[in-house]
């Protein structure tokens, strides 16, 4: 793991794009290369499903039937994301989503 993080820290990005997984999460990057865009791993005693396929991620994020459950943030993630939309669930998420959704109305984006 240390070797992967050291290699990621030394690599220089030559172009600006959204392909950052190899730098911010080198272990997940290696696993996705080895096992595919969707793979299962264990976090302690709990199984976790990881995905790097944008279409599948969109399907999960747009799901409103309750088939998928968001895992709770660890304290480090809470510091990074704060109390915003990404870290909320249930009624609080719905309220914040409704408020922020107005900012992305096509008329306002133009």
C-alpha positions as CSV (number, residue, x, y, z in Angstrom):
1,X,0.0,0.0,0.0
2,X,2.8,2.4,0.8
3,X,4.4,1.7,-2.5
4,X,1.2,2.5,-4.4
5,X,0.8,5.8,-2.5
6,X,4.4,6.7,-3.0
7,X,4.1,6.1,-6.8
8,X,0.9,8.1,-6.9
9,X,2.5,11.0,-5.1
10,X,5.5,11.0,-7.5
11,X,3.4,10.9,-10.7
12,X,2.8,14.2,-12.4
13,X,-0.4,14.9,-14.1
14,X,0.2,16.3,-17.6
15,X,-3.4,17.1,-18.5
16,X,-6.4,18.4,-16.7
17,X,-9.3,15.9,-16.6
18,X,-11.4,13.9,-14.2
19,X,-9.2,10.8,-14.3
20,X,-7.8,11.1,-10.8
21,X,-8.5,7.8,-9.2
22,X,-4.9,6.6,-9.6
23,X,-3.7,9.5,-7.6
24,X,-6.3,9.9,-4.8
25,X,-7.0,6.2,-4.3
26,X,-4.3,4.1,-5.8
27,X,-5.4,0.9,-4.1
28,X,-8.9,1.2,-5.7
29,X,-7.3,2.0,-9.0
30,X,-5.2,-1.2,-8.9
31,X,-8.1,-3.3,-7.8
32,X,-10.4,-1.9,-10.6
33,X,-7.7,-2.7,-13.2
34,X,-7.3,-6.2,-11.8
35,X,-10.9,-7.1,-11.0
36,X,-12.9,-4.9,-13.3
37,X,-15.0,-1.7,-12.9
38,X,-17.3,-3.4,-10.3
39,X,-15.8,-5.4,-7.5
40,X,-16.4,-6.5,-4.0
41,X,-14.0,-6.0,-1.1
42,X,-14.1,-6.4,2.6
43,X,-13.8,-3.5,5.0
44,X,-13.3,-5.2,8.3
45,X,-16.3,-7.6,8.7
46,X,-18.5,-5.7,6.2
47,X,-18.6,-6.2,2.4
48,X,-18.3,-3.2,0.2
49,X,-19.2,-2.9,-3.5
50,X,-16.9,-0.6,-5.5
51,X,-17.8,0.8,-8.9
52,X,-15.9,2.9,-11.4
53,X,-18.3,2.7,-14.3
54,X,-20.0,6.1,-14.7
55,X,-23.2,4.6,-16.1
56,X,-23.7,2.3,-13.1
57,X,-22.8,5.0,-10.7
58,X,-25.4,7.3,-12.3
59,X,-28.0,4.5,-12.0
60,X,-27.3,4.0,-8.3
61,X,-27.3,7.7,-7.6
62,X,-30.6,8.3,-9.4
63,X,-32.3,5.3,-7.7
64,X,-35.2,6.3,-5.6
65,X,-36.6,2.9,-4.7
66,X,-34.3,2.5,-1.7
67,X,-32.4,-0.4,-3.3
68,X,-29.1,1.1,-2.4
69,X,-28.0,2.4,1.0
70,X,-25.3,5.1,1.5
71,X,-22.6,4.0,3.9
72,X,-22.0,6.5,6.8
73,X,-19.1,8.8,6.5
74,X,-16.0,8.3,8.6
75,X,-14.7,11.3,10.5
76,X,-12.1,12.2,7.8
77,X,-14.7,12.2,5.1
78,X,-16.9,14.4,7.2
79,X,-14.1,17.0,7.5
80,X,-13.6,16.9,3.7
81,X,-17.3,17.1,2.7
82,X,-18.8,18.9,5.7
83,X,-22.5,18.8,6.3
84,X,-23.5,19.3,2.7
85,X,-25.6,17.3,0.3
86,X,-23.1,14.5,-0.1
87,X,-23.1,13.6,3.5
88,X,-26.9,13.9,4.2
89,X,-29.6,11.3,4.2
90,X,-33.4,11.1,4.3
91,X,-35.5,14.3,4.8
92,X,-32.4,16.5,5.3
93,X,-31.0,15.3,1.9
94,X,-34.3,15.9,0.2
95,X,-34.5,19.5,1.5
96,X,-31.0,20.3,0.5
97,X,-31.4,18.6,-2.8
98,X,-34.5,20.7,-3.5
99,X,-32.7,23.9,-2.6
100,X,-29.6,23.2,-4.6
101,X,-31.4,21.8,-7.6
102,X,-32.8,25.3,-8.3
103,X,-29.3,26.6,-9.0
104,X,-28.9,24.1,-11.8
105,X,-32.1,25.0,-13.6
106,X,-31.2,25.3,-17.4
107,X,-32.3,28.9,-17.5
108,X,-30.0,29.8,-14.7
109,X,-27.1,27.8,-16.0
110,X,-27.2,29.7,-19.3
